[in-house]
């Protein structure tokens, strides 16, 4: 990147010309040309850098939407699992609950879960599986707050399922 200090290292006669070109937006090009004419070494500029510089000089980056605003999604990366949260939001998936809260929620939504179950044996299997996981959470420490979730009465749930089906 060329700095304004380079402007004053060229002879006085050319300073006015450089100032005029700078006013029209071509300061960097003018300074590069002047350095090249004076035999000073030209700093290396890759093809990509040249494309960006020329586009900037043409004003192609002026008035872009979001100019001067932070880029969405770059904040919050201090959190250890920021990428998991970003993935869940992008895929519109609910954030997973700790086991104790997930079991409690599953018990509360059990009747809604069983609405589309076609036969009684499947209902019994679903409730038995839920009860097994609840009993396992009582035996070992699970993640989440210590919430005691009671096992579900299989016969009561089956009777409720039958009543809704008829």
Secondary structure by P-SEA (a helix, b strand, c coil): cccccccccccccaaaaaaaaaaacaaaaaaaaaaaaaccccccccaaaaaaaaaaaaccccccccccccccccccccccaaaaaaaaaaacccccccaaaaaaaaaaaccccccccccaaaaaaaaaaaaaaaaaaaaccccccbbbbbbccaaaaaaaaaaaac
